[in-house]
Amino acid sequence: MPEARTPWPHAPTHRLATGGTYFVTAGTYLKAHRFRSAQRLHVLHRGLLTVARDYGWQLEAWAVFSNHYHFVAHSPSDKSTAESLAEMLKTLHVRTSGWVNGLDRTPARRVWFNYRETRLTYPKSYFARLNYTHQNAVKHRLVPVANQYPWCSAAWFERTASPAQVNTIYRFKTDKLQVPDDFDPASDW
């Protein structure tokens, strides 16, 4: 009988056979601050929003930083799986790597490391991760109020959702979430 293969601990197994709502985190290689400036953050932010639209993923919350990003999104409704997530993130990472490496004149440098996704199946988990993502710039002490960080969804969410929805989401506790987020983003944006 063949021995069971143990997944490599630094390359999470991606389970995308089922469509649904996903929480995604991706980080730069060695947590390097490749997107440390307003211009670079703007390009990464715009890139995330663009590829999500192009691949049919409906973003609900996002936060982009100098060395990582998070988002909560629904997989395309016309597909039974979420397998397009891998291609979507590959597209984002190839484009942003090429762009930032062009700026830095380092064409072969590795920019992105990997990503983790979690399929959200319980409402409380979903709402808590929405709040976590909106508030992530506050968690990282980049701004005192989430809607002041230009590269996250908090201001958009507060403008487009009803006050009741905003209050409901912002009341969900995030302190017990087990989200690998040991990134220390640059504060000079």
URHU-V996636 format. One record per residue. N is the residue number from 0. RES is the residue in one small letter. OMEGA is omega as a letter, one per 40 degrees, with the letter a starting at -180 (NA if undefined). NEAR is the number of other C-alpha atoms within 8 Angstrom. D_CENTER is the distance of its C-alpha to the mean C-alpha in Angstrom with 2 decimals. Layout:
# URHU-V996636
n->N res->RES omega->OMEGA near->NEAR d_center->D_CENTER
n->N res->RES omega->OMEGA near->NEAR d_center->D_CENTER
This chain:
# URHU-V996636
n->0 res->m omega->i near->2 d_center->40.06
n->1 res->p omega->i near->3 d_center->37.04
n->2 res->e omega->i near->4 d_center->34.95
n->3 res->a omega->i near->4 d_center->31.49
n->4 res->r omega->i near->4 d_center->28.72
n->5 res->t omega->i near->4 d_center->26.45
n->6 res->p omega->i near->7 d_center->22.82
n->7 res->w omega->a near->6 d_center->21.93
n->8 res->p omega->a near->5 d_center->20.10
n->9 res->h omega->i near->4 d_center->17.76
n->10 res->a omega->a near->7 d_center->16.74
n->11 res->p omega->i near->9 d_center->15.50
n->12 res->t omega->i near->5 d_center->17.17
n->13 res->h omega->a near->6 d_center->15.06
n->14 res->r omega->a near->5 d_center->16.65
n->15 res->l omega->a near->9 d_center->16.06
n->16 res->a omega->a near->8 d_center->19.67
n->17 res->t omega->i near->8 d_center->19.13
n->18 res->g omega->i near->13 d_center->17.49
n->19 res->g omega->a near->10 d_center->15.87
n->20 res->t omega->a near->11 d_center->12.88
n->21 res->y omega->i near->12 d_center->9.93
n->22 res->f omega->a near->13 d_center->7.31
n->23 res->v omega->i near->11 d_center->4.90
n->24 res->t omega->i near->11 d_center->4.45
n->25 res->a omega->a near->12 d_center->5.99
n->26 res->g omega->i near->12 d_center->8.77
n->27 res->t omega->i near->14 d_center->11.75
n->28 res->y omega->a near->10 d_center->15.09
n->29 res->l omega->i near->5 d_center->16.99
n->30 res->k omega->a near->9 d_center->14.35
n->31 res->a omega->a near->8 d_center->16.25
n->32 res->h omega->a near->10 d_center->15.58
n->33 res->r omega->a near->9 d_center->15.59
n->34 res->f omega->a near->11 d_center->14.10
n->35 res->r omega->i near->13 d_center->16.51
n->36 res->s omega->i near->9 d_center->18.07
n->37 res->a omega->a near->7 d_center->17.71
n->38 res->q omega->a near->6 d_center->18.40
n->39 res->r omega->i near->10 d_center->15.81
n->40 res->l omega->i near->15 d_center->13.02
n->41 res->h omega->a near->9 d_center->14.47
n->42 res->v omega->i near->9 d_center->14.46
n->43 res->l omega->i near->11 d_center->10.87
n->44 res->h omega->i near->10 d_center->9.98
n->45 res->r omega->i near->8 d_center->12.74
n->46 res->g omega->i near->10 d_center->11.82
n->47 res->l omega->a near->9 d_center->8.47
n->48 res->l omega->a near->9 d_center->10.64
n->49 res->t omega->a near->8 d_center->13.49
n->50 res->v omega->i near->12 d_center->12.41
n->51 res->a omega->i near->12 d_center->11.00
n->52 res->r omega->a near->9 d_center->14.44
n->53 res->d omega->a near->7 d_center->16.32
n->54 res->y omega->i near->9 d_center->15.24
n->55 res->g omega->i near->9 d_center->15.83
n->56 res->w omega->a near->11 d_center->12.51
n->57 res->q omega->i near->10 d_center->12.77
n->58 res->l omega->i near->11 d_center->9.83
n->59 res->e omega->i near->10 d_center->10.84
n->60 res->a omega->i near->14 d_center->8.46
n->61 res->w omega->i near->13 d_center->5.78
n->62 res->a omega->a near->14 d_center->6.19
n->63 res->v omega->a near->12 d_center->6.82
n->64 res->f omega->a near->12 d_center->9.35
n->65 res->s omega->a near->13 d_center->12.13
n->66 res->n omega->i near->16 d_center->10.97
n->67 res->h omega->i near->13 d_center->7.30
n->68 res->y omega->i near->11 d_center->3.87
n->69 res->h omega->i near->12 d_center->2.08
n->70 res->f omega->i near->13 d_center->3.50
n->71 res->v omega->a near->15 d_center->7.04
n->72 res->a omega->i near->12 d_center->9.19
n->73 res->h omega->i near->13 d_center->12.73
n->74 res->s omega->a near->15 d_center->13.96
n->75 res->p omega->a near->11 d_center->16.82
n->76 res->s omega->a near->8 d_center->19.80
n->77 res->d omega->i near->4 d_center->22.29
n->78 res->k omega->i near->8 d_center->21.15
n->79 res->s omega->a near->8 d_center->21.88
n->80 res->t omega->i near->11 d_center->19.12
n->81 res->a omega->a near->13 d_center->15.40
n->82 res->e omega->i near->8 d_center->16.45
n->83 res->s omega->i near->8 d_center->15.29
n->84 res->l omega->a near->9 d_center->11.65
n->85 res->a omega->i near->7 d_center->12.99
n->86 res->e omega->i near->8 d_center->14.83
n->87 res->m omega->a near->11 d_center->12.18
n->88 res->l omega->i near->9 d_center->9.91
n->89 res->k omega->i near->8 d_center->13.33
n->90 res->t omega->i near->9 d_center->14.28
n->91 res->l omega->a near->11 d_center->11.42
n->92 res->h omega->i near->10 d_center->12.06
n->93 res->v omega->a near->8 d_center->15.80
n->94 res->r omega->a near->8 d_center->16.03
n->95 res->t omega->i near->11 d_center->14.20
n->96 res->s omega->i near->11 d_center->16.02
n->97 res->g omega->a near->9 d_center->19.23
n->98 res->w omega->a near->8 d_center->18.95
n->99 res->v omega->i near->11 d_center->18.23
n->100 res->n omega->i near->12 d_center->20.77
n->101 res->g omega->i near->9 d_center->23.21
n->102 res->l omega->a near->7 d_center->22.99
n->103 res->d omega->a near->6 d_center->23.64
n->104 res->r omega->i near->6 d_center->26.20
n->105 res->t omega->a near->8 d_center->24.73
n->106 res->p omega->a near->7 d_center->24.49
n->107 res->a omega->a near->5 d_center->24.09
n->108 res->r omega->i near->6 d_center->21.68
n->109 res->r omega->a near->7 d_center->18.76
n->110 res->v omega->a near->9 d_center->15.50
n->111 res->w omega->i near->10 d_center->12.66
n->112 res->f omega->a near->10 d_center->13.28
n->113 res->n omega->i near->9 d_center->11.50
n->114 res->y omega->i near->9 d_center->8.66
n->115 res->r omega->i near->9 d_center->9.16
n->116 res->e omega->i near->9 d_center->9.14
n->117 res->t omega->i near->7 d_center->11.31
n->118 res->r omega->a near->8 d_center->13.37
n->119 res->l omega->a near->11 d_center->14.21
n->120 res->t omega->i near->7 d_center->17.96
n->121 res->y omega->a near->6 d_center->19.31
n->122 res->p omega->a near->7 d_center->19.17
n->123 res->k omega->i near->7 d_center->19.08
n->124 res->s omega->i near->9 d_center->16.09
n->125 res->y omega->a near->10 d_center->14.27
n->126 res->f omega->i near->10 d_center->15.52
n->127 res->a omega->i near->13 d_center->14.80
n->128 res->r omega->i near->12 d_center->11.07
n->129 res->l omega->i near->12 d_center->11.16
n->130 res->n omega->i near->13 d_center->13.13
n->131 res->y omega->a near->9 d_center->11.16
n->132 res->t omega->i near->13 d_center->8.06
n->133 res->h omega->a near->14 d_center->10.79
n->134 res->q omega->a near->11 d_center->12.71
n->135 res->n omega->i near->10 d_center->10.50
n->136 res->a omega->i near->13 d_center->12.38
n->137 res->v omega->i near->11 d_center->15.51
n->138 res->k omega->a near->7 d_center->14.79
n->139 res->h omega->i near->8 d_center->14.54
n->140 res->r omega->i near->7 d_center->17.70
n->141 res->l omega->i near->9 d_center->16.74
n->142 res->v omega->i near->9 d_center->18.23
n->143 res->p omega->a near->7 d_center->20.54
n->144 res->v omega->a near->8 d_center->19.18
n->145 res->a omega->a near->14 d_center->15.61
n->146 res->n omega->i near->11 d_center->16.87
n->147 res->q omega->i near->8 d_center->18.19
n->148 res->y omega->a near->11 d_center->14.96
n->149 res->p omega->a near->6 d_center->14.84
n->150 res->w omega->i near->10 d_center->11.25
n->151 res->c omega->a near->14 d_center->9.83
n->152 res->s omega->a near->12 d_center->11.03
n->153 res->a omega->a near->12 d_center->13.68
n->154 res->a omega->i near->11 d_center->16.57
n->155 res->w omega->a near->8 d_center->15.98
n->156 res->f omega->a near->10 d_center->15.83
n->157 res->e omega->i near->11 d_center->18.97
n->158 res->r omega->a near->6 d_center->20.72
n->159 res->t omega->a near->6 d_center->20.20
n->160 res->a omega->i near->8 d_center->20.40
n->161 res->s omega->i near->7 d_center->23.72
n->162 res->p omega->i near->7 d_center->24.55
n->163 res->a omega->i near->6 d_center->25.02
n->164 res->q omega->i near->8 d_center->21.52
n->165 res->v omega->i near->11 d_center->20.03
n->166 res->n omega->a near->8 d_center->22.44
n->167 res->t omega->a near->8 d_center->21.71
n->168 res->i omega->a near->11 d_center->17.94
n->169 res->y omega->i near->8 d_center->18.45
n->170 res->r omega->a near->6 d_center->21.14
n->171 res->f omega->a near->10 d_center->19.07
n->172 res->k omega->i near->8 d_center->19.17
n->173 res->t omega->a near->9 d_center->16.21
n->174 res->d omega->a near->4 d_center->18.46
n->175 res->k omega->i near->5 d_center->19.10
n->176 res->l omega->i near->7 d_center->15.64
n->177 res->q omega->a near->4 d_center->15.28
n->178 res->v omega->i near->4 d_center->11.73
n->179 res->p omega->a near->4 d_center->11.97
n->180 res->d omega->i near->4 d_center->10.95
n->181 res->d omega->i near->4 d_center->13.96
n->182 res->f omega->i near->7 d_center->12.59
n->183 res->d omega->a near->6 d_center->14.92
n->184 res->p omega->i near->10 d_center->13.58
n->185 res->a omega->a near->10 d_center->16.49
n->186 res->s omega->a near->5 d_center->18.06
n->187 res->d omega->i near->5 d_center->20.07
n->188 res->w omega->NA near->7 d_center->18.19
